[in-house]
Amino acid sequence: MLKVKDLRAMTIDELNAKLIEKKKEQFNLRVQQSTGQLQNSAVIRNVRREIAKINTLIAERKKNS
């Protein structure tokens, strides 16, 4: 799980890269879930929350600059 403190230390480019990484992870988890391979469905919720945290920080940075 990503910490907000760690995310705040990143630049916008790093946040965008992390966002793309998490969206790919989310897609892979959805595919696993649909094929019945996913054991722990709570992982999907955690990834969604991490994506939301990253999006929030990106919006804050764009608003402040």
DOKOL-232112 format. One record per residue: residue in one letter; x, y, z of N, C-alpha, C, O in turn. Coordinates in pm, 1 decimal, always signed. Layout:
! residues N
dodo:A	nX:X	nY:Y	nZ:Z	caX:X	caY:Y	caZ:Z	cX:X	cY:Y	cZ:Z	oX:X	oY:Y	oZ:Z
...
! end
This chain:
! residues 65
dodo:M	nX:+85.1	nY:-118.4	nZ:+0.0	caX:+0.0	caY:+0.0	caZ:+0.0	cX:+88.9	cY:+123.7	cZ:+0.0	oX:+184.7	oY:+133.7	oZ:+76.6
dodo:L	nX:+55.4	nY:+215.3	nZ:-85.8	caX:+133.4	caY:+338.6	caZ:-97.0	cX:+97.2	cY:+435.0	cZ:+15.3	oX:-19.1	oY:+447.6	oZ:+53.4
dodo:K	nX:+197.7	nY:+501.5	nZ:+66.7	caX:+176.7	caY:+603.7	caZ:+168.1	cX:+168.4	cY:+739.7	cZ:+99.8	oX:+240.5	oY:+765.3	oZ:+3.3
dodo:V	nX:+81.9	nY:+826.1	nZ:+148.8	caX:+65.8	caY:+959.3	caZ:+91.3	cX:+195.7	cY:+1038.1	cZ:+105.3	oX:+231.2	oY:+1116.6	oZ:+17.4
dodo:K	nX:+265.1	nY:+1016.9	nZ:+214.7	caX:+392.4	caY:+1086.2	caZ:+237.1	cX:+491.3	cY:+1054.4	cZ:+125.6	oX:+560.7	oY:+1143.5	oZ:+76.5
dodo:D	nX:+497.7	nY:+927.7	nZ:+85.7	caX:+587.6	caY:+887.7	caZ:-22.2	cX:+542.6	cY:+946.3	cZ:-155.7	oX:+625.1	oY:+987.1	oZ:-237.5
dodo:L	nX:+412.3	nY:+949.9	nZ:-177.0	caX:+360.1	caY:+1004.4	caZ:-302.8	cX:+384.9	cY:+1154.6	cZ:-313.4	oX:+412.9	oY:+1205.6	oZ:-421.9
dodo:R	nX:+374.7	nY:+1224.6	nZ:-202.1	caX:+397.1	caY:+1369.8	caZ:-204.5	cX:+541.3	cY:+1404.8	cZ:-240.7	oX:+567.9	oY:+1513.5	oZ:-292.0
dodo:A	nX:+633.9	nY:+1313.5	nZ:-214.4	caX:+774.8	caY:+1337.4	caZ:-245.6	cX:+803.8	cY:+1321.6	cZ:-394.6	oX:+910.5	oY:+1361.2	oZ:-441.4
dodo:M	nX:+710.6	nY:+1264.6	nZ:-468.7	caX:+731.2	caY:+1240.3	caZ:-611.5	cX:+697.1	cY:+1363.4	cZ:-694.5	oX:+618.5	oY:+1448.6	oZ:-653.1
dodo:T	nX:+758.3	nY:+1370.6	nZ:-812.8	caX:+725.0	caY:+1477.4	caZ:-907.3	cX:+599.1	cY:+1437.6	cZ:-984.3	oX:+551.6	oY:+1324.6	oZ:-973.9
dodo:I	nX:+546.5	nY:+1531.9	nZ:-1061.2	caX:+425.0	caY:+1503.7	caZ:-1139.0	cX:+452.0	cY:+1393.1	cZ:-1240.7	oX:+367.1	oY:+1306.4	oZ:-1261.9
dodo:D	nX:+568.8	nY:+1395.5	nZ:-1303.4	caX:+602.1	caY:+1290.8	caZ:-1400.6	cX:+607.8	cY:+1152.9	cZ:-1334.9	oX:+560.7	oY:+1054.3	oZ:-1391.7
dodo:E	nX:+665.3	nY:+1146.9	nZ:-1215.7	caX:+671.5	caY:+1020.0	caZ:-1143.2	cX:+531.5	cY:+973.9	cZ:-1103.4	oX:+500.5	oY:+854.9	oZ:-1108.8
dodo:L	nX:+446.5	nY:+1069.9	nZ:-1063.1	caX:+309.4	caY:+1034.6	caZ:-1027.3	cX:+233.0	cY:+981.2	cZ:-1148.2	oX:+157.3	oY:+884.7	oZ:-1137.1
dodo:N	nX:+253.2	nY:+1044.3	nZ:-1263.1	caX:+186.3	caY:+996.5	caZ:-1384.5	cX:+233.3	cY:+855.9	cZ:-1420.6	oX:+153.0	oY:+772.0	oZ:-1461.5
dodo:A	nX:+362.6	nY:+830.0	nZ:-1405.7	caX:+415.3	caY:+696.8	caZ:-1433.8	cX:+356.8	cY:+593.8	cZ:-1336.3	oX:+320.8	oY:+483.2	oZ:-1376.6
dodo:K	nX:+347.7	nY:+630.1	nZ:-1209.8	caX:+291.3	caY:+541.1	caZ:-1108.4	cX:+143.0	cY:+516.2	cZ:-1136.2	oX:+93.0	oY:+405.8	oZ:-1114.5
dodo:L	nX:+72.6	nY:+619.7	nZ:-1184.4	caX:-69.1	caY:+605.9	caZ:-1217.8	cX:-88.2	cY:+505.5	cZ:-1331.3	oX:-177.0	oY:+420.5	oZ:-1325.0
dodo:I	nX:-6.3	nY:+515.2	nZ:-1433.3	caX:-14.7	caY:+421.3	caZ:-1545.5	cX:+13.1	cY:+279.1	cZ:-1497.5	oX:-54.2	oY:+184.3	oZ:-1538.0
dodo:E	nX:+113.2	nY:+265.6	nZ:-1410.7	caX:+147.8	caY:+134.6	caZ:-1355.5	cX:+30.0	cY:+74.7	cZ:-1277.7	oX:-1.2	oY:-43.5	oZ:-1292.4
dodo:K	nX:-34.4	nY:+156.6	nZ:-1195.7	caX:-146.0	caY:+108.3	caZ:-1114.5	cX:-268.0	cY:+75.5	cZ:-1199.5	oX:-341.7	oY:-18.0	oZ:-1168.2
dodo:K	nX:-290.5	nY:+151.4	nZ:-1306.9	caX:-403.2	caY:+121.1	caZ:-1395.2	cX:-381.1	cY:-10.9	cZ:-1468.6	oX:-475.8	oY:-86.4	oZ:-1490.6
dodo:K	nX:-256.2	nY:-38.8	nZ:-1506.6	caX:-225.1	caY:-167.5	caZ:-1568.7	cX:-246.4	cY:-280.8	cZ:-1469.1	oX:-298.8	oY:-386.8	oZ:-1503.6
dodo:E	nX:-204.8	nY:-256.5	nZ:-1344.6	caX:-224.3	caY:-357.1	caZ:-1240.2	cX:-373.0	cY:-382.8	cZ:-1218.0	oX:-415.0	oY:-497.3	oZ:-1201.3
dodo:Q	nX:-452.7	nY:-275.4	nZ:-1217.8	caX:-596.2	caY:-288.9	caZ:-1199.6	cX:-657.5	cY:-371.3	cZ:-1313.3	oX:-742.3	oY:-457.4	oZ:-1289.5
dodo:F	nX:-614.6	nY:-344.8	nZ:-1435.6	caX:-665.0	caY:-420.1	caZ:-1549.6	cX:-631.4	cY:-568.5	cZ:-1536.0	oX:-717.0	oY:-654.4	oZ:-1557.3
dodo:N	nX:-506.9	nY:-598.0	nZ:-1500.4	caX:-465.3	caY:-737.2	caZ:-1483.9	cX:-544.2	cY:-806.9	cZ:-1373.6	oX:-578.7	oY:-924.4	oZ:-1386.4
dodo:L	nX:-572.6	nY:-735.3	nZ:-1265.9	caX:-651.4	caY:-794.1	caZ:-1157.3	cX:-794.7	cY:-821.1	cZ:-1200.8	oX:-853.5	oY:-922.2	oZ:-1162.4
dodo:R	nX:-851.4	nY:-730.4	nZ:-1281.2	caX:-988.1	caY:-753.0	caZ:-1330.7	cX:-994.0	cY:-874.2	cZ:-1422.6	oX:-1090.2	oY:-950.9	oZ:-1419.5
dodo:V	nX:-890.1	nY:-891.1	nZ:-1504.6	caX:-885.0	caY:-1008.3	caZ:-1592.5	cX:-874.6	cY:-1135.3	cZ:-1508.9	oX:-943.5	oY:-1233.6	oZ:-1536.2
dodo:Q	nX:-789.1	nY:-1133.5	nZ:-1407.6	caX:-775.4	caY:-1249.2	caZ:-1319.7	cX:-906.7	cY:-1281.3	cZ:-1250.1	oX:-942.5	oY:-1398.1	oZ:-1234.7
dodo:Q	nX:-978.1	nY:-1178.2	nZ:-1208.4	caX:-1104.8	caY:-1199.8	caZ:-1139.2	cX:-1208.1	cY:-1261.1	cZ:-1233.3	oX:-1282.8	oY:-1350.7	oZ:-1194.0
dodo:S	nX:-1212.1	nY:-1213.3	nZ:-1356.7	caX:-1312.0	caY:-1264.1	caZ:-1450.4	cX:-1283.6	cY:-1408.3	cZ:-1491.8	oX:-1376.1	oY:-1482.1	oZ:-1525.9
dodo:T	nX:-1156.9	nY:-1449.1	nZ:-1489.2	caX:-1122.9	caY:-1586.5	caZ:-1524.1	cX:-1120.6	cY:-1679.0	cZ:-1402.2	oX:-1096.4	oY:-1799.0	oZ:-1415.2
dodo:G	nX:-1145.5	nY:-1622.8	nZ:-1284.9	caX:-1151.4	caY:-1703.4	caZ:-1163.1	cX:-1016.0	cY:-1733.7	cZ:-1102.4	oX:-1006.1	oY:-1821.8	oZ:-1017.0
dodo:Q	nX:-911.9	nY:-1663.9	nZ:-1143.3	caX:-778.4	caY:-1689.9	caZ:-1091.2	cX:-744.4	cY:-1605.9	cZ:-968.9	oX:-648.4	oY:-1636.6	oZ:-898.2
dodo:L	nX:-821.2	nY:-1500.3	nZ:-942.3	caX:-789.5	caY:-1409.7	caZ:-832.3	cX:-834.4	cY:-1470.5	cZ:-700.2	oX:-951.5	oY:-1504.8	oZ:-684.0
dodo:Q	nX:-741.8	nY:-1483.9	nZ:-606.1	caX:-772.3	caY:-1543.5	caZ:-476.5	cX:-826.8	cY:-1440.5	cZ:-378.3	oX:-922.5	oY:-1467.2	oZ:-305.7
dodo:N	nX:-763.8	nY:-1320.4	nZ:-376.7	caX:-800.6	caY:-1218.2	caZ:-279.1	cX:-857.7	cY:-1096.9	cZ:-353.0	oX:-783.1	oY:-1019.0	oZ:-412.2
dodo:S	nX:-988.5	nY:-1081.6	nZ:-349.4	caX:-1052.8	caY:-972.9	caZ:-424.3	cX:-1034.6	cY:-837.0	cZ:-357.5	oX:-1064.9	oY:-734.6	oZ:-418.7
dodo:A	nX:-986.3	nY:-833.5	nZ:-234.6	caX:-964.1	caY:-706.3	caZ:-165.3	cX:-849.7	cY:-628.0	cZ:-228.3	oX:-838.9	oY:-507.1	oZ:-207.8
dodo:V	nX:-764.9	nY:-695.0	nZ:-304.1	caX:-652.3	caY:-629.0	caZ:-370.2	cX:-703.6	cY:-525.4	cZ:-469.7	oX:-643.4	oY:-419.5	oZ:-486.9
dodo:I	nX:-814.5	nY:-556.7	nZ:-534.5	caX:-872.4	caY:-464.1	caZ:-632.6	cX:-911.1	cY:-333.7	cZ:-564.7	oX:-886.6	oY:-226.0	oZ:-619.1
dodo:R	nX:-970.5	nY:-342.0	nZ:-447.9	caX:-1011.0	caY:-221.6	caZ:-374.3	cX:-889.4	cY:-137.6	cZ:-337.4	oX:-892.3	oY:-15.1	oZ:-349.1
dodo:N	nX:-782.6	nY:-203.3	nZ:-292.8	caX:-660.6	caY:-130.7	caZ:-255.3	cX:-600.2	cY:-57.8	cZ:-374.1	oX:-555.5	oY:+56.1	oZ:-361.0
dodo:V	nX:-598.4	nY:-122.5	nZ:-489.7	caX:-543.5	caY:-59.5	caZ:-609.5	cX:-629.8	cY:+59.4	cZ:-650.6	oX:-577.0	oY:+163.7	oZ:-689.1
dodo:R	nX:-761.8	nY:+44.7	nZ:-642.6	caX:-851.3	caY:+156.6	caZ:-674.5	cX:-826.0	cY:+275.5	cZ:-583.7	oX:-827.2	oY:+389.9	oZ:-629.1
dodo:R	nX:-803.5	nY:+249.5	nZ:-457.2	caX:-776.8	caY:+357.7	caZ:-361.5	cX:-642.7	cY:+424.7	cZ:-389.4	oX:-629.8	oY:+546.4	oZ:-376.3
dodo:E	nX:-543.1	nY:+345.3	nZ:-427.7	caX:-412.4	caY:+402.6	caZ:-461.5	cX:-423.7	cY:+492.0	cZ:-585.1	oX:-361.8	oY:+598.3	oZ:-591.2
dodo:I	nX:-502.6	nY:+448.8	nZ:-682.9	caX:-525.2	caY:+530.3	caZ:-802.4	cX:-591.7	cY:+662.1	cZ:-763.4	oX:-555.5	oY:+767.8	oZ:-815.0
dodo:A	nX:-688.4	nY:+655.9	nZ:-672.6	caX:-757.0	caY:+776.9	caZ:-627.4	cX:-661.0	cY:+871.2	cZ:-555.3	oX:-667.5	oY:+992.6	oZ:-574.4
dodo:K	nX:-571.9	nY:+816.0	nZ:-472.5	caX:-473.5	caY:+899.9	caZ:-402.5	cX:-383.5	cY:+971.9	cZ:-502.2	oX:-356.8	oY:+1091.3	oZ:-488.6
dodo:I	nX:-337.4	nY:+897.9	nZ:-602.1	caX:-248.0	caY:+957.0	caZ:-701.9	cX:-320.6	cY:+1065.7	cZ:-779.7	oX:-265.9	oY:+1173.7	oZ:-801.9
dodo:N	nX:-444.5	nY:+1037.2	nZ:-821.4	caX:-521.9	caY:+1137.4	caZ:-895.3	cX:-545.8	cY:+1262.5	cZ:-812.2	oX:-542.5	oY:+1373.4	oZ:-865.5
dodo:T	nX:-569.7	nY:+1246.5	nZ:-683.8	caX:-591.5	caY:+1359.9	caZ:-595.2	cX:-466.0	cY:+1446.3	cZ:-586.2	oX:-474.4	oY:+1569.0	oZ:-592.0
dodo:L	nX:-351.2	nY:+1383.2	nZ:-572.2	caX:-226.0	caY:+1459.3	caZ:-562.8	cX:-194.6	cY:+1531.3	cZ:-694.1	oX:-146.5	oY:+1644.6	oZ:-692.8
dodo:I	nX:-221.6	nY:+1466.3	nZ:-806.2	caX:-198.8	caY:+1530.7	caZ:-935.8	cX:-288.8	cY:+1652.8	cZ:-950.0	oX:-244.6	oY:+1757.4	oZ:-997.6
dodo:A	nX:-415.2	nY:+1640.1	nZ:-908.9	caX:-507.9	caY:+1752.9	caZ:-916.6	cX:-463.6	cY:+1866.6	cZ:-825.4	oX:-473.0	oY:+1983.4	oZ:-863.3
dodo:E	nX:-415.6	nY:+1834.0	nZ:-706.1	caX:-365.9	caY:+1937.0	caZ:-613.7	cX:-249.3	cY:+2013.0	cZ:-674.4	oX:-243.5	oY:+2135.8	oZ:-668.4
dodo:R	nX:-157.0	nY:+1938.5	nZ:-732.7	caX:-39.4	caY:+2002.3	caZ:-791.0	cX:-77.0	cY:+2093.0	cZ:-909.0	oX:-21.9	oY:+2202.0	oZ:-924.5
dodo:K	nX:-169.9	nY:+2047.4	nZ:-990.4	caX:-212.2	caY:+2130.0	caZ:-1105.3	cX:-284.8	cY:+2254.8	cZ:-1059.1	oX:-271.3	oY:+2361.1	oZ:-1119.7
dodo:K	nX:-361.5	nY:+2242.3	nZ:-952.2	caX:-435.8	caY:+2356.4	caZ:-898.9	cX:-340.6	cY:+2459.5	cZ:-839.8	oX:-362.2	oY:+2579.5	oZ:-856.7
dodo:N	nX:-236.7	nY:+2415.7	nZ:-771.3	caX:-144.1	caY:+2504.8	caZ:-703.0	cX:-41.5	cY:+2567.7	cZ:-796.5	oX:+19.0	oY:+2669.4	oZ:-762.5
dodo:S	nX:-21.6	nY:+2509.1	nZ:-912.7	caX:+80.8	caY:+2566.0	caZ:-1001.8	cX:+21.3	cY:+2648.5	cZ:-1115.1	oX:+95.1	oY:+2702.4	oZ:-1197.7
! end
